[in-house]
Amino acid sequence: MKLVLIGIQGSGKSTQGNLLSKQLKIPYLSTGHIFREIAKEKTTLGRYIKETMNAGLLIPDEKTIEIVNEYLSRPEYKKGYILDGFPRTVPQAEKFQNNVDKVIFLEIPEKDALWRLLHRNDETRSDETLPALKKRIDLFNRFTRPVLTYYNKQKKLITIDGTKSIEEVDKGILNSLGKQLIKGQIRDWERKGKTILVIVGLPGAGKTEAANFFKKKELSVISFGKAINDYITSHKLTHTEEVHKKVREDIRLKYGKEALAILNEKKLREALEKNIMVVIDGMRSWEEYVYLSEKFPGVKIVIVALYTDKNLRYQRIASRRGRDKLYGEKRDIDELIGINMGPTIAFADFMIKNNFSLDDFYDKLEHVYRTVYFS
């Protein structure tokens, strides 16, 4: 396993790197360590590194990339490594040739990092004065934060809350890597069963955004409401509350209030054959939940309810490009009572308040995802 640790100074990279090295049995390295090791070698490169470092000069960027790529290509690192301090910039990341598996970002507020560093062992190193630390954090924000975006696009980035205890941070990293610590030994997670994660909530609460979040996790997402939307579109009907209500009622007259679960059962079975977790976007009625529980007795069903203040939900719906008139108390009551959504919300395993930023919403969904996936 080839890992990169990224974080501002004081985020705990060294602590976690050394801990992970023992647990995963792969070396923990920093660019400083690499340069010091090469400087010991009686080679042309070794002499160059030694003379440059002794002169107090920085190794040029292009040379750094070349050295790190060559060093990590050695046979002893084929099984993996944990790298700290590189890449620091997007150009370095682009020219890094060692096929990183995961990039772990230890996220911590700047004020917490400064407090840790200024109070570490009640001593302050010459390079850890407040102005020096602030300058290094500024350089991180300017040059290294874009590296996070670079790796996130490659779906290699893992963000961990670095403010927690050493043990909690370590557990979070291991969980994100699909591993767990049992009696001092690292084991791969073994899931004994499959899970259906159900997203419920009133219109405008954020079900679509939640579904998009889980799609980014490469989970299979099945939209229950798509059957109704597709029917209305295919029959060239108008997306109004009256039309939606009539189509829903017609389907439920034929199949019962568990109609959408019945219509999507085949898709669910096919998805569960290929995945350990499947997400349902927009389960409505309690009858649908009961139907799924009966039809999938060996599958764990977890309900995640989304809550947003009423006026904010209405604002969100009104700003949509399409179906922007489908909101109001009448529709809410129909969803809660007429369609019988109320019990699914009340019976939820998780309740997420989605009143704030998208990042805040995603952080809460990430917590639910890890809790469900790794439990």
N, C-alpha and C positions, 0 to 999 in steps of 0.2 A: 504494500500500500504506500503510495507516494502522496504526502500531505504537505501543505503550505500553511503556516500560521501567520495571520495578519492582525495587527492591532496597534493602537498608539502605545507609546512607552507607558508602562504601568498597568497595562491591561492583563498581564499575567501570562504572556507567551512563554517565557522561560520556565515558569512553574509547571504549566500544562505540557509544554514540550518534553521536559524531563520525565514527567509522570507518564505520559503516553508512550514515551520511548521504552520504559520498563514494561508497561502493560502489553504493548504491541510487538515488542522485541525488534524494533527497528531504530536506527541511530537518529538522534536529534542533533541537527546542525544549524549553525548560523553562517552567514557569509564571513563573519569575522573568524569563526572556527576554521572554515575552509582556507582562508588566506593564511592563518597561522600555521596550519598543517603543511601547506605548500611551501611556506617560507622556510621550513625545516629541511626541505629537500635540496640536495646538492645538484640542482639542475639550473639551466638558464632561466626558466620561469621562476624557480624558487629564489634565485638571487635577485631577480627583478622585483618580486613581491616584497622580499625582505628589505631591500634598499628603499623601495617606495614607502613602505610602512615606517621604517626608521626615520625617514625624512619628514614624516608627519603629513604626507600627501595622500590624497584619495586615489584609489585605483580607478582609472577612466571607465566610463559606463560600458563601452564596447568591449574592453578587456575583461570587465567583471562578468558580462554575459558569457563570453568565450570560456572563461575559467570555470564558472559554475556549471555550465553545460558539460564540459570535459570531465570535471571532477565527479559529478554525479553519474556519469556513464561508466564509471569503474565497476568491476564485477561485484564488489562488496555491497553496492547499493542497488543491485538488481531486485532484491526482495522488498526494497522500499526505504523511505527516510521521512523525517519530519524536518522541514526547512523553515527557518526563521530569518527574516531580514531580506528576503528576496523572493519574488520580484518587487521592487519598490515603485516602478513606473510601468505604464502601459507598454512602451517599447520593449522593456525588459521582459514583460509577460509574453509579448508576441514572439520574441526570439528565444524564449525558454523552450528547450527541446526534450524535456524529460517526462512528458505525458503525465502531468499532475492528475491524481484521481479526485481529490477534494481540496478545497481551500477553506480554511476555518477562520472566520472573522470573529475575534473576541471583542464584542462591542461593550464599551464602557463610557459614561459621560466624562468629558474632559476634567471637570472639577474633581471627580472621584479619582481619576488617574493622578492628577497633581497632588491630591492629598496623600495618596499611597506613597508616591515617590518622595515627597518632602518629609514624610514621617518614617521612612524605611530605616529600621534599626537606629532611629534617632540620629542618623548621620546624613550629611548631604555631600555628595560627590561634586567635584568641580564642574562636571557636565550636567548636574542636576539642580542648578539654581533655577529659580522661578522664571527668569527671562529666557534661559537656555531651553528649559522644558517647553515653554510656550512656543518658542521658535520651532522646535522639533515637531510639535503637534501641528503647527501651521504648515510645515512642509509635508506632513502626512496628509492633511486635508487637501492640499493642492496637488500633490503628485501620486499619492498611494490610494486615495479613495476611488479614483477612476479605475484602478485595478480591480476593485470589488465589482464594479459594473461590468467590466470585461469578463470576469469569471462567472458572474451571475447569468450572463447571456449564454454561456456554455453549460449552464445548469450544474456547475461544480461548486458553487458558493454555499457555505453553511454559516449561518449567523447564530452565535451563542451569546447569551447574556453573561458578560464577564463580571457583573457586580455581585454575583452569588458566591457562595463559599467555594473553596477549591474542590471539594468533593462533588458539589452540585454541578459545577462547570465541567468537571471531568465526566460525570455521568451523562450530561447533555451532549458532550462531544461524542462519547461512545455510542449513545443512542442514535445520533444522527448518522453514524457510520454503520448502523445495523448491528452493533455489538453491545454486550452487557458484561458486567463484572460479577462473577459468582464465586464466592469463597477465594478471592484473590486471583482467579483465573478468568481470562477473557474468553467469552463464548459468543458465537454468532447467535442472533435472535432466532428462535424457532417458534414460529406461530403455529399454535395447535388448531386454530380454526379461522374461518373467514368472517369478514365484517361487512355489513351494509351500513354506511354512514348516511343518515337522512337529514337533509336541510329543510327546515320548516320556518315559516314566518309570514306575517301579513305583507300585502303588496308594498314594495318600496323599502323593505327591511334590509335588502342586500343579498338576496338568494343568488342572483346572477353573478355578482362579484365573488361570492363564496365559491360558487361552482367554478369560476375562472381560476381562483386560487388553487383548488384541488386539481384542476387540469394541469396547472404548472407543476404539480407534484407527480405528474404522469399517471394519475389515477383515472380510471374509467368513470365518466359521469353520465348518468342517464336522466334526461329531463322528462318528468312525468307530464308537465303541462304542454310539452311539444306536440303531443297527439291532438290536443284541442286546437292549438295555434295552426298546425298543419292542415287540419280539417277545414278551418275557417278560410285559410288562404287558398287551399285547393278548390274550394267551392266559390271562390271570389266573393266572399261575404265581407262585411265591414267589421273591423275590430272595435266593437262597442260593448259596453257592459251588458246590454240586453242580448246581443248575439252570443257573447261568451256564456252568459247564464243559460240561454236556451240550449246551446250545444252541450254544455255540461249536464244539464238536466236530462236531455235526450239520451246521452250515454249512460247516465246513472239509472234511468228508467229501465234500460236494457240489461245492465250488469249489476246494478246496486251501487252503493256509495264506495265500494272497493273497486270501481270500474277502472281507474287508471293503473292500479296495481295489477289487475288482470291483463290489461292491454300491454303492460310492460314486462310481464313475468318472463316471457321468452328471452327478451334482451338481458334481463337480470341474470338468468341462468347461464347464458352464453358468456356474459362478462365475468361471472364468478368462476367459471371454468379456467379462465386465463389470468385472473387477478385475485390477490388475497383480500383486497379491499375495493369495494365499489361504492360510488357516491350517487345518491338520488337527489336531484335538484327539484324541490317543490312538491314533496308528498303533502297531500291535503288532509284527507279525512282519517279519523281514528279507525274506521273500518279497513282502510288500506293497510294500516299498521298491523291490525289483527290478521288480515289475509296473508301478509308477508311472513308474519311469525308462524303461521300454520304451514305455509308452503315451503319455508326455508328453516326447518326446526334446528338444523345444525349450525346455523349462521347467526352470529351476534348482530343485533340491530341497535345502533346507537343514534339517538335523535339529538340534533343540534338546532336549538331554536334561536332565531335572530330577533332582536328587539330594537326598534328605532322609534323615537318620539313621533307622535301622529303627524304633526305639522311638517316635520322634516321629511317624513315618508311621502306626504302629498307633494312637497316641493320637488322631490327627486322624480316622482312619476310625471309631474307636469313638465319637467325639463327634458323628458325623453323625446326622441325623434318620431317614434311611432307609439301608438296605444297610450298617448299622453292624457287621455280623458278618463282612463280607467282607475279612478280613485275616489275616495269619499267614505263617509261613515256607513252609507248603505252597502257599499261593497265589503267593507270590513265586517259588518254584521253577517252578511251572507257567507263570507269565508268562515267566520268563527262558528256560526250556528247552522246556517243552511247547508254548508258543505261539511260541517262538523270538524273543523280544524282545531277548535279550542282544546280538546283533550290531548292532541299531539303536542301542542305547545306546553300545556301544563305538565305533561309526562316526560318532558325533555331531560336528557342526561346532562346537557350543557346549555347554558343561556348566555348568549353574547350580546352585549349592548353595542350597537353600531351607530353611535351618534357623532363620532369624531372623524379623524382623518382615515384615509385608506390604509396608510401604514399602520395605524393603531388597530384597525380591523384585521389586517393581515397578521399582525403579531398575535392577536387573540386566537385566530384560526390556526396559526402555527402551534400554539400551546395545545389546542384541542387535538390537532393532527398527531403530535408526538405522544400525547397521553393515550390516545386510542391505538395508534399504530404499534407502539412499543409496550403495551400492557397485555 
